[in-house]
């Protein structure tokens, strides 16, 4: 394990609505070491993006980070920072790649100018130098003819090129932590692979840590060293990537892995889905939040939150199936080919 760069402790985030208080994140804790990639995976609405915005200090009304939450960057709690300190933190120490580049980039401003503006706001360069660095950043992320493309507007870029421009903007001030919120959403699989390869290459060059937010486990496989599986505002399983993929311990993780399309089954397997819907976070359940969708659900699952079981090497899962009193359940073998039915 390397130097711990980011520590999130008991993060709780709620949103006040007309219907009541929505508890979007309900006590999330994790660490990120310098230079590593942590993937946070889960269905839409599980709290992944809210967690990412919290790390960036971007939770605004009607959202609120609850008392007792801590987000420590290099040992400093960003929740105690002044507005001036937060501005320096964002961009210089921690930067974010947003999921929709077309709406995140200013449509009225040339791409090169947007990148240069980041450098100027943070005092990294004057006007001429910032413009030159913007061109170099576009070249660095693989955009051809960067001198010409820097003078174009976001709508003149393809989806993949816009995402590369977003990455260039995030890298402008050499941050130590990159938060990538669904960076491959709405891109075809070929472009997805190119963006992930680009992030891996840039990470190797800069040594930056990455928190990758995604619902796609296929994207995670090639880049993350550790994975946290999130459901209903909670982390239900965490561990090394190889443990999550080859020895998953939570029924929700089993379901996510089954839902990943595979090319080795010769079209003889139906696409798997997870039946049911997540619980209403206006009134979160007292027990396991996955129990209404879990075929292994026991009475205690509905009554009490499951304890966290530790399987070594940082692999943990919160599920009553691992209690000594629980009936034995064979973990489904999702790493081998399903029996090929005629």
C-alpha positions as CSV (number, residue, x, y, z in Angstrom):
1,X,0.0,0.0,0.0
2,X,1.3,3.5,-0.8
3,X,0.7,6.8,0.7
4,X,-2.9,7.5,1.5
5,X,-4.0,10.5,-0.5
6,X,-7.8,10.6,0.1
7,X,-9.8,9.4,3.1
8,X,-13.6,9.6,3.1
9,X,-15.1,8.8,6.5
10,X,-18.7,8.2,7.3
11,X,-19.9,10.5,4.4
12,X,-23.6,11.2,4.7
13,X,-25.4,13.5,2.1
14,X,-29.1,14.3,2.0
15,X,-31.3,16.4,-0.2
16,X,-34.3,18.3,1.1
17,X,-37.3,17.9,-1.2
18,X,-41.0,18.7,-1.0
19,X,-41.6,15.0,-0.2
20,X,-39.0,14.9,2.6
21,X,-35.3,14.3,3.1
22,X,-33.7,12.0,0.5
23,X,-30.7,10.2,2.1
24,X,-28.5,9.9,-1.0
25,X,-25.3,8.8,0.7
26,X,-25.7,7.0,4.1
27,X,-22.3,6.5,5.8
28,X,-19.7,5.8,3.1
29,X,-16.1,5.3,4.0
30,X,-13.1,4.5,1.8
31,X,-9.4,5.4,1.1
32,X,-7.5,6.1,-2.1
33,X,-3.7,5.8,-2.2
34,X,-1.5,8.0,-4.3
35,X,-1.2,6.7,-7.9
36,X,-3.9,4.0,-7.6
37,X,-7.3,3.7,-9.3
38,X,-10.4,3.0,-7.2
39,X,-13.6,2.3,-9.1
40,X,-17.0,3.0,-7.4
41,X,-19.6,0.9,-9.3
42,X,-23.4,0.5,-9.0
43,X,-26.7,1.2,-10.7
44,X,-27.9,4.7,-11.5
45,X,-29.2,6.5,-8.3
46,X,-27.0,4.6,-5.8
47,X,-25.1,7.7,-4.7
48,X,-21.9,7.4,-6.8
49,X,-22.0,10.8,-8.4
50,X,-23.1,12.5,-5.2
51,X,-20.1,10.9,-3.5
52,X,-17.9,12.3,-6.4
53,X,-19.3,15.8,-6.1
54,X,-18.8,15.7,-2.3
55,X,-15.1,15.0,-2.8
56,X,-14.9,18.0,-5.1
57,X,-16.8,20.2,-2.6
58,X,-19.7,20.7,-5.1
59,X,-22.7,19.8,-3.0
60,X,-25.0,22.8,-3.2
61,X,-28.5,23.6,-1.7
62,X,-30.8,21.8,-1.3
63,X,-28.1,19.2,-0.7
64,X,-26.2,19.1,2.5
65,X,-23.2,17.0,3.8
66,X,-24.2,15.9,7.3
67,X,-22.2,16.7,10.5
68,X,-19.7,14.1,11.3
69,X,-18.7,13.4,7.7
70,X,-15.0,13.8,6.8
71,X,-13.3,14.1,3.5
72,X,-9.5,14.3,4.1
73,X,-7.1,15.2,1.3
74,X,-3.5,14.9,2.5
75,X,-4.9,14.9,6.0
76,X,-6.9,18.1,5.6
77,X,-10.7,18.0,5.9
78,X,-12.0,19.8,2.8
79,X,-15.3,20.4,4.6
80,X,-13.5,22.9,6.8
81,X,-11.9,24.8,4.0
82,X,-12.7,28.4,3.3
83,X,-14.1,29.3,-0.2
84,X,-10.6,30.6,-1.2
85,X,-9.0,27.3,-0.1
86,X,-11.7,25.3,-1.9
87,X,-11.0,27.2,-5.2
88,X,-7.3,26.3,-4.9
89,X,-8.1,22.7,-4.0
90,X,-10.3,22.3,-7.1
91,X,-8.2,22.1,-10.2
92,X,-4.8,22.2,-8.5
93,X,-5.1,19.3,-6.2
94,X,-8.3,17.5,-7.3
95,X,-10.0,17.8,-10.7
96,X,-13.1,16.2,-12.1
97,X,-14.0,14.7,-15.5
98,X,-17.7,15.1,-15.9
99,X,-19.9,12.5,-17.6
100,X,-21.4,14.7,-20.3
101,X,-18.7,16.8,-22.0
102,X,-21.2,18.5,-24.3
103,X,-23.1,20.1,-21.4
104,X,-20.0,20.6,-19.3
105,X,-18.0,22.6,-21.9
106,X,-19.1,26.1,-22.6
107,X,-20.7,26.1,-26.1
108,X,-19.9,29.8,-26.6
109,X,-16.2,29.5,-25.9
110,X,-13.5,28.0,-28.0
111,X,-12.0,24.8,-26.6
112,X,-8.5,26.1,-26.3
113,X,-9.7,29.2,-24.5
114,X,-11.6,27.1,-22.0
115,X,-8.4,25.1,-21.1
116,X,-6.3,28.3,-21.0
117,X,-8.8,29.9,-18.6
118,X,-8.2,27.1,-16.0
119,X,-4.4,27.9,-16.1
120,X,-5.0,31.6,-15.8
121,X,-7.5,31.4,-13.0
122,X,-5.1,29.3,-10.9
123,X,-2.1,31.6,-11.7
124,X,-0.2,29.0,-13.7
125,X,0.4,31.1,-16.8
126,X,-0.2,34.4,-18.5
127,X,-2.5,34.8,-21.5
128,X,0.0,33.8,-24.3
129,X,1.6,31.0,-22.3
130,X,-1.7,29.6,-21.3
131,X,-2.9,29.5,-24.9
132,X,0.3,27.6,-25.8
133,X,-0.1,25.2,-23.0
134,X,-3.7,24.5,-24.0
135,X,-2.5,23.4,-27.4
136,X,0.1,21.2,-25.8
137,X,-2.5,19.6,-23.5
138,X,-4.8,18.9,-26.5
139,X,-1.8,17.2,-28.2
140,X,-1.1,15.3,-25.0
141,X,-4.6,13.7,-24.9
142,X,-4.3,12.6,-28.5
143,X,-6.3,15.3,-30.4
144,X,-4.9,15.7,-33.9
145,X,-4.0,19.1,-35.3
146,X,-4.3,20.7,-31.8
147,X,-3.4,24.2,-33.0
148,X,-6.5,24.1,-35.3
149,X,-8.8,22.3,-32.9
150,X,-8.0,24.7,-30.1
151,X,-9.7,27.4,-32.2
152,X,-12.9,25.4,-32.6
153,X,-16.1,25.2,-30.5
154,X,-17.3,22.1,-28.5
155,X,-20.1,21.3,-31.0
156,X,-17.4,20.9,-33.8
157,X,-15.8,18.0,-31.8
158,X,-17.0,14.4,-31.9
159,X,-18.1,12.8,-28.6
160,X,-14.8,11.1,-28.1
161,X,-12.8,14.3,-28.9
162,X,-15.0,16.3,-26.5
163,X,-14.2,13.8,-23.7
164,X,-10.5,14.1,-24.5
165,X,-10.8,17.9,-24.2
166,X,-12.5,17.5,-20.8
167,X,-9.5,15.3,-19.7
168,X,-7.1,18.0,-21.0
169,X,-9.0,20.6,-18.9
170,X,-8.8,18.4,-15.8
171,X,-5.1,17.9,-16.3
172,X,-4.3,21.5,-16.8
173,X,-3.0,22.2,-13.3
174,X,-1.4,18.7,-12.7
175,X,-3.8,17.6,-10.0
176,X,-2.9,14.7,-7.7
177,X,-6.4,13.2,-7.8
178,X,-8.7,12.8,-10.8
179,X,-12.4,12.0,-10.3
180,X,-13.9,10.6,-13.5
181,X,-17.7,10.5,-13.3
182,X,-18.9,8.1,-16.0
183,X,-16.3,9.3,-18.5
184,X,-17.3,6.8,-21.1
185,X,-21.1,7.4,-21.0
186,X,-22.7,7.6,-24.5
187,X,-19.5,6.6,-26.3
188,X,-19.3,3.5,-28.4
189,X,-17.2,0.6,-27.2
190,X,-14.2,1.4,-29.4
191,X,-14.0,5.0,-28.2
192,X,-14.6,3.8,-24.6
193,X,-11.5,1.6,-24.8
194,X,-9.5,4.5,-26.2
195,X,-10.6,6.9,-23.4
196,X,-9.7,4.2,-20.7
197,X,-6.3,3.6,-22.4
198,X,-5.7,7.3,-22.4
199,X,-6.5,7.7,-18.7
200,X,-4.2,4.8,-17.9
201,X,-1.3,6.3,-20.0
202,X,-1.8,9.7,-18.4
203,X,-1.9,8.2,-14.9
204,X,1.4,6.4,-15.6
205,X,2.9,9.7,-16.8
206,X,1.6,11.9,-13.9
207,X,1.3,9.5,-11.0
208,X,-2.2,10.9,-10.3
209,X,-4.8,8.8,-8.3
210,X,-8.1,8.2,-10.0
211,X,-11.6,7.7,-8.6
212,X,-13.6,6.2,-11.4
213,X,-17.4,6.4,-11.1
214,X,-19.3,4.0,-13.4
215,X,-22.2,1.6,-13.7
216,X,-20.2,-0.5,-16.2
217,X,-18.0,-3.3,-14.7
218,X,-16.6,-3.9,-18.2
219,X,-15.0,-0.5,-18.1
220,X,-13.5,-1.1,-14.7
221,X,-11.7,-4.4,-15.5
222,X,-8.8,-2.8,-17.4
223,X,-8.0,0.1,-15.1
224,X,-8.9,-0.3,-11.4
225,X,-6.8,-1.8,-8.7
226,X,-9.6,-1.7,-6.2
227,X,-13.4,-1.7,-6.5
228,X,-16.2,-0.5,-4.2
229,X,-19.7,-1.7,-5.0
230,X,-22.3,0.8,-4.0
231,X,-26.1,0.3,-3.5
232,X,-28.7,2.5,-2.0
233,X,-26.2,5.0,-0.6
234,X,-24.0,2.3,1.0
235,X,-20.9,0.4,0.0
236,X,-22.0,-3.2,0.2
237,X,-18.7,-4.8,-1.0
238,X,-15.1,-3.6,-1.5
239,X,-11.9,-5.3,-2.4
240,X,-9.1,-5.8,-4.9
241,X,-10.3,-5.9,-8.5
242,X,-9.4,-9.6,-8.8
243,X,-11.4,-10.5,-5.7
244,X,-14.5,-8.6,-6.9
245,X,-14.4,-10.2,-10.3
246,X,-13.4,-13.8,-9.3
247,X,-14.6,-14.2,-5.7
248,X,-17.5,-11.7,-5.2
249,X,-19.2,-12.1,-1.9
250,X,-22.4,-10.0,-2.1
251,X,-25.5,-11.1,-4.0
252,X,-25.7,-7.6,-5.6
253,X,-22.2,-8.0,-6.9
254,X,-23.2,-11.4,-8.3
255,X,-26.1,-9.8,-10.1
256,X,-24.0,-6.9,-11.5
257,X,-21.4,-9.4,-12.9
258,X,-24.1,-11.6,-14.4
259,X,-25.5,-8.5,-16.2
260,X,-22.2,-7.9,-18.0
261,X,-22.6,-9.1,-21.7
262,X,-20.2,-11.8,-22.6
263,X,-18.7,-12.8,-25.9
264,X,-17.8,-16.4,-24.9
265,X,-21.3,-17.9,-24.7
266,X,-22.1,-17.9,-28.4
267,X,-25.5,-16.2,-28.0
268,X,-26.8,-19.0,-25.9
269,X,-27.2,-16.9,-22.7
270,X,-30.0,-14.4,-22.3
271,X,-29.0,-11.0,-21.1
272,X,-29.4,-11.0,-17.3
273,X,-31.3,-8.3,-15.5
274,X,-31.8,-7.4,-11.8
275,X,-35.5,-7.6,-11.1
276,X,-37.2,-5.1,-8.8
277,X,-36.2,-1.6,-7.9
278,X,-34.0,0.0,-5.3
279,X,-35.6,1.1,-2.1
280,X,-37.0,4.6,-1.6
281,X,-34.3,6.7,0.1
282,X,-36.9,9.0,1.6
283,X,-37.4,6.1,4.1
284,X,-34.5,3.7,3.8
285,X,-35.1,0.2,5.0
286,X,-33.9,-0.9,8.5
287,X,-32.3,-4.0,7.1
288,X,-30.3,-4.9,4.0
289,X,-31.3,-2.5,1.2
290,X,-31.0,-5.3,-1.4
291,X,-33.3,-7.8,0.4
292,X,-36.4,-7.1,-1.7
293,X,-34.4,-8.0,-4.9
294,X,-32.4,-10.9,-3.4
295,X,-33.4,-14.5,-3.8
296,X,-31.4,-15.4,-0.7
297,X,-33.3,-13.0,1.5
298,X,-33.9,-14.3,5.1
299,X,-36.2,-12.7,7.7
300,X,-33.3,-11.1,9.5
301,X,-32.3,-9.4,6.3
302,X,-35.5,-7.3,6.5
303,X,-35.0,-6.5,10.2
304,X,-31.4,-5.6,10.8
305,X,-28.5,-4.1,8.8
306,X,-26.0,-6.8,8.0
307,X,-22.6,-6.8,9.6
308,X,-19.4,-6.4,7.6
309,X,-17.6,-9.6,6.9
310,X,-13.9,-9.5,6.3
311,X,-12.3,-12.0,3.9
312,X,-8.7,-10.6,4.1
313,X,-6.6,-8.4,1.8
314,X,-9.2,-5.6,2.2
315,X,-12.0,-7.7,0.8
316,X,-15.2,-7.0,2.8
317,X,-18.9,-7.5,2.2
318,X,-22.0,-6.6,4.2
319,X,-24.4,-9.6,3.9
320,X,-26.1,-11.9,6.4
321,X,-25.2,-14.9,4.3
322,X,-21.7,-14.7,5.9
323,X,-23.0,-14.9,9.4
324,X,-22.1,-18.3,11.0
325,X,-25.8,-18.9,11.8
326,X,-26.9,-18.5,8.1
327,X,-27.7,-21.5,6.0
328,X,-24.9,-22.5,3.6
329,X,-25.3,-20.9,0.2
330,X,-22.9,-21.9,-2.7
331,X,-21.7,-18.8,-4.4
332,X,-22.8,-18.9,-8.0
333,X,-19.9,-19.6,-10.4
334,X,-20.0,-16.6,-12.6
335,X,-16.4,-16.8,-13.8
336,X,-16.9,-20.0,-15.7
337,X,-19.1,-20.5,-18.8
338,X,-22.7,-21.2,-18.1
339,X,-23.7,-24.7,-19.2
340,X,-24.3,-24.3,-22.9
341,X,-27.9,-25.3,-23.5
342,X,-28.7,-26.6,-26.9
